[in-house]
């Protein structure tokens, strides 16, 4: 009796993994550019970092106000950290008008904004180290470092809840390509802003 070998099954990576893989090198460059600001040497360095954070959070506002994204990510609105970073700027006297975002407006396509949202939510997961270093400058979740503070449910669970919802979205390959492009654009934006302020 002839044995039939079944065709190999292709494992499709979830969107969160595809975005991570596609932006790995950019992510590393952003980490280096942020630390080049010397954000924890003193409050002046932290103010440089805060200007980058303010600009990025402002650029990400359309992600948190998009109706399609709100349908996909049920707890979308409370995740927005723009108000927190504004208060941090006010605490430290950082003039936000000097930190207005530059560049072309964000695409309004939901799949493109998903890439930006992925980068922003991921930055909250990675903020644990930054939050600890900010504490050495006397900053906290109540003063100057609100936007770096963990959510009530903890960073890990907060991130897993996000990626579970992200990976459950049914997207075409074209949509996924747009999400990747959005994530790359977000990382490029942060790197450009950080490099412009580095000394």
Residue pairs with C-beta under 8 A, 6 or more apart in sequence:
13 21
14 163
14 166
14 167
15 114
15 166
15 167
15 169
15 171
15 176
15 179
16 118
16 163
16 166
16 167
18 176
18 180
19 115
19 118
19 179
19 180
19 183
20 27
22 180
22 183
22 184
23 119
23 180
23 183
23 184
23 187
26 184
26 187
26 188
26 191
27 187
29 187
29 191
30 187
30 190
30 191
30 194
33 190
33 191
33 194
33 195
33 198
34 49
34 52
34 190
34 194
36 194
36 195
36 198
37 45
37 48
37 49
37 52
37 194
37 197
37 198
37 199
38 45
38 48
38 199
39 45
39 46
39 48
39 49
39 130
39 133
40 46
40 133
40 134
40 136
40 137
42 137
43 92
43 137
46 92
46 134
46 137
46 139
46 144
47 92
47 94
48 197
48 198
48 199
50 85
50 88
50 89
50 92
50 94
50 99
51 94
51 96
51 98
51 99
51 193
51 197
52 99
52 190
52 193
52 194
52 197
53 85
53 88
53 147
54 85
54 86
54 89
54 94
54 96
54 99
55 99
55 100
55 101
55 102
55 189
55 193
56 101
56 120
56 123
56 186
56 189
56 190
56 193
57 80
57 81
57 82
57 85
57 120
57 147
58 82
58 100
58 101
59 101
59 106
59 116
59 186
59 189
60 80
60 82
60 116
60 117
60 120
60 186
61 80
61 82
62 106
62 108
62 113
63 69
63 76
63 106
63 113
63 114
63 116
63 117
63 120
64 76
64 77
64 79
64 80
64 82
64 117
66 108
66 110
66 113
68 110
69 76
69 110
69 113
69 114
69 117
70 76
70 77
72 110
72 114
72 165
72 166
72 169
73 79
73 117
73 162
73 165
73 166
74 165
75 161
79 121
79 124
79 151
79 162
81 120
81 124
81 146
81 147
84 146
84 147
84 149
85 146
85 147
86 96
87 146
88 94
88 144
88 145
88 146
88 147
89 95
89 96
89 99
91 143
91 144
92 144
101 189
102 193
103 189
103 192
106 112
106 113
106 116
107 113
107 178
107 182
109 178
111 171
111 175
111 176
111 178
111 179
111 182
112 178
112 179
112 181
112 182
112 185
113 182
114 166
114 169
114 178
114 179
114 182
115 178
115 179
115 180
115 181
115 182
115 183
115 184
115 185
115 186
116 182
116 183
116 185
116 186
118 166
118 179
118 182
118 183
118 186
119 183
119 186
119 187
119 190
120 186
121 159
121 162
122 159
124 150
124 151
124 155
124 158
124 159
125 155
125 156
125 158
125 159
127 148
127 150
127 155
128 150
128 155
130 148
131 145
131 148
131 149
131 150
134 140
134 144
134 145
134 148
135 145
137 144
138 144
139 145
140 149
141 149
150 158
151 158
153 161
171 179
